[in-house]
Structure formats: C-alpha cells, structure tokens
Amino acid sequence: MKKKRLSVLPFAGLAVVLFATGLSAEKIGPNLVRDPNAPAAGPAVSGPAKSAIYSYLGREIDRGSFVLTRTSTDAGRATEHRRYEQRYEGFPVWGGEILQHLRGGKVESYEGEFYRVAGVETNPKRTPDEALQSCRSSFRRPDLVAHPEDTRLIIYPVNDQDFRLAYEMTVEKKNALFLERAVVDAATGEVLFHHSLIQVEDPLIGSGTGARNDLLKFPTTLQSSKYYMWDQAQARPIVQRTFEGNHQYGGTIYLSNSADNTWAKNSIVNAHAYIGLIYDFYYIVFGNKGVDNSNTFALNSFVHIYNVDEELTDNAFFMDDNSLYGPGFYFLDSYYGNKDFGAALDIVAHEFSHGVTTFTGANLTYWGESGALNESFSDIMGTAVEFYFQAEGSGYNMADWTNGEDANPTFTYADCRRQDDPNLNSQLKMAKYPDPCHISQKVPTLYYTDGTVYDNDNVHINATIFPHLFYLLAHGGTNRVSQLSVTGIGLEKAEKIMWQAFTKHMTSSTNFLGAANAILTSAIELHGASSTEVAQTKNAIRAIGYTVN
C-alpha cells in the first residue's frame, strides 16, 4: 500500500521523515534516499515539531507503550542503540518497533515504525488450541503442532484502521522440516498472515579433506576412544557439533566421529571447519559472538539430510527450532544436480548469517521485500567471508562475486546468483525475469497454479539488488540498467557499512527503500557526511534506481 509523507524532522545533521503507511503505521527515520516514483518530500521542519515527536515517543516509552528488548553500543563513539517493541494494553503490536539512538546518554535520533492503535477488543474469543486447528485447516496439515512457548496474543494491523487481537504462533509438522509463523484472528479464527521460518580437556585438533580436496583442521573431542566433531567450548567459547545425517531424515543421526582424528574426503569436513571459521569472521570483524551475540546458541550442523517424499533435497537452510533433531544449520543431499551444499564456504556462511539476522540483527520478516533483504544480508556476508579466508580467483575454493559455485560437482558459475552482474542469471529460467540489479527489475508477486504465492513473495528472486549495491560499493563498477558507475571503497569498509545498516538501522518490516536509507545513514555514521565513502555510497544507491536527496 502507498505511504503518505507527513513531515520531515532534522536531527543529528540529517533530514528525518515521519511517514504514515497504508496500514496506519507511522515511520520515522532518515530522509536521505527516496523513491523517484513517489511524491517529493516536503520541506524539513524543526523546533517545536521536532520536540513534539521526541516528547511523544519519550512519553510513550515512559508509559510502557514501548518496551526495551535489546541494547547495543558502538565502541569508541559513545553511542548506544536501544530497540523497543510497541505494546497496546500490554500486547505486542506486530511491526511496531523503534530504534532510539543516544550519544553521551542524550537522545540523538529515532528510527522505525509505530501505530496509533485505539479501540481494539482485547479479550480473545478463541483459544490457542482453536487457533492451531485453524492453521491445520488452512495449511491442510492435520498433524501440525504448536510451540506453546512461542504462542502469544498480539495486535495485528490488517489494513487502514483495522487492528485485530490475534495469536502469533509457531507451528510445525512432526518429523518434517515444516516450520511456519502464523497470525490467527483471536475472534474469528482466520489465518491473517503466515510465512516460513525456514537459524573438560584442552582442545584437540582434527583434520580432514573437504569435498573439493581442501585440507582443513578443526576442533574435536576425544571420548570413549573415538574422536568427535564436537567442540565443548574449548577451541572457541561456544559449543559446536556436526552430525552425520546418514542420507535420510526421520531416523537416527550421530555425531561424526573418527578412530584416529582424521576424516576422509567428505563435505561434512567442510561444514564443521567452515562453521568455526565463520564464527571467527563475525567475532574478529564485527565483535559478534555467534549467531546470538552471546555464545548461547550452540552451532549444530546436520549434513547429508535427505528425504525425497518430504522434498528435503537440493538445499541448505537455517532453522531456529526443529522438534526432531533440533535447531541449527541443515545441509541436504542433492537429488537433481549432484550438488554438495556443505562444500561451499559462501553457502555455509549464508546459512550462519540467517541465524545472525534472526538473533542479532533485525529479524527481517521472511516475506516480500523484508524477506529479500534477509536473503541479501546472507549473500553479502557469504561473499565477505569468502574474501576473508580465500584468495580471489576463479575455480574451487577461490573468492569471487557469485554465490554457491563450489557446490557444483564440476566447477561452473551457471545457476548461481551473481553480485557483479545479476542479470547474467535467472533463477526463474525466464528471459523476461533475469535476476534483478535495479529496482525497476524487481519481479512482481508470482503464483503457483493453485493460487499460493511463489517463494514467500520472491525472497530469493529479488535478493540480488542489494548484493549488487554491495558489489558496486566494495569493488566498483557500472549498473547494467542505470549505466551509473561507482568507484569502490574496498571490501572492509563496505562490509562494515552493511553490518551497521542491517543490525543497527533496520527493523523486522524494513523494505527496500528503508534499507537504502539505513545503508546511507550507516555510511555517514562511520565515515562522515562529506567523506568519499559516503559519496560512493550515494552513487551506489543511485545506481540501483533510487534518488538521493
């Protein structure tokens, strides 16, 4: 739905805009980037208008209408970032989330979305069990179970001025990798929205050969005369385990083990070694401790999972919950193309990064533009990890600007998402829909023949625009559609801008325009408004189709 611009507020040297969306959400944040097809922004306001908004948000925080959920700081900059969830009559408001930025203890700016909710009936007419039954009927899966600990009542905005008390719940099919978040009307039982959620002794060091003949070392544990792919928080301050799936799903799995602490050629070697290296990357580069920034979420990997009947083939993914084997990183066997997904460093880093998005970042809703941004962050960080550990070049175990090429049984860039020139590939195998590099190429909502929406509204298909922006910013180049060129600022600076944007300036409902604003805001924070880095960030944003004010 279209957004109506209400007013612009200057703070911290930036122009900031307050929006009202078609769902009656008011969006506050930087007005550095705009959609050229949207109405032009009005003149910035200051003084009393700025004070009124700050006072309103401050009062609402004091009243408990916004509840603090997370804080983070920027070392050396005396800045603090506080993330608040909106509440109405004590119930969380779906999508209502603001970021409060402070410097030296003083509020400097706000970002995010909030709703002016009123008059909502807060007594549920349906029980959680009845809501689960609605999900079973809607999804045509009578054996669905709910996670009671994840079921809660929320306020859900359906459309203009229409707010509903609803159950937000996680539902799962027993013994199958089916995990959905559903929102069910607490009065009528209607499923309003849903989307897939498919995140001692001194250390011993084992070794093995990866699927592409790379020699790798990794932490292990000796127990009962066997060595296991298991780090009991000795080599790194976090538990890591890697399980052999036995080319099935539903039966017994076991910790991969060896009699002599060496492993023969197998992608399980890659997966175990790579997860540890990716942990190192996130800690060394960003100071982040595991996927949850607290070293609490164990790094469990499940390799060689396979079940054709359950469509568990030819893929890799992160799950933050699974009743059969548990949460972690899943690497499936191939049925169609003989790919080996655990063999590719960028794929393993991609899945690790989904965990980071879920627990450390904005937890971007896995649907539409926010879902495509979720995928974009994983692609961006997958490439950053490759360049951190591998030399640039072409071939197996080399860093490049494509995603997943090392999974192929014979080296090729075919069928891989590309960051340098996305249009060279089409995930849909249609000339009409190349992988987009520009907002004008965003693929519209597509449907299966039964009317269901394809790919969570193109979370993968449209996930190449912002990785291409990252490529232009880091490496430099020219956008194929706009023909605008960017001079690269280097990978290290570009990846830190992206990290700042995705973890400090986005919320679960951020869209493409919001992401562009977040990226430019982050560049200004890290390098200063008049810097070369900011100038090239603006050029990269213009190159993918946005207007920079």
Buried (B, 14 or more C-beta within 10 A) or exposed (E): EEBEBEBBBBBEEBBBBBBBBEBBBBBBBBBBBBBEEEEEBEEBBEEEBBEEBBEEBBEBBEEEBBEEEEEBEBEEEEBBBBBBBBBBEEBBBBBBBBBBBBBEEEBBBBBBBBBEBEEBEEEBEBEBEBBBBBBBEBBEBEEBBBEEEBBEBBBBBBEEEEBBBBBBBBBBBEBBBBBBBBBBBBBEBBBBBBBBBBBEEEBBEBBBBBBBEBEBEBBBBEEEEBBBBBBBBBBBEBBBBBBBBBEBBBEEBEBBBBEEBEBEEBBBBBBBBBBBBBBBBBBEBBEBBBBBBEBEBBBBBBBBBBBEEBEBBBBBBBBBBBEBBBBBBBBBBBBEEEBBBBBBBBBBBBBBBBBBBBBBBBBBBBBBBBBBBBBBBBBBBBBBBBBBBBEEEEEBBBBBBBBBBBBBEEEEBEBBBBBBBBBBBBBBEEEEBBBBBBBEBBBEEEEEEEEEBBBBBBBBBBBBBBBBBBBBBBBBBEBBBBEBEBBBBEBEBBBBBBBBBBBBBBBBBBBBBBBBBBBBBBBBBBBEEEBEBBBBBBBBBBBBBBBBB
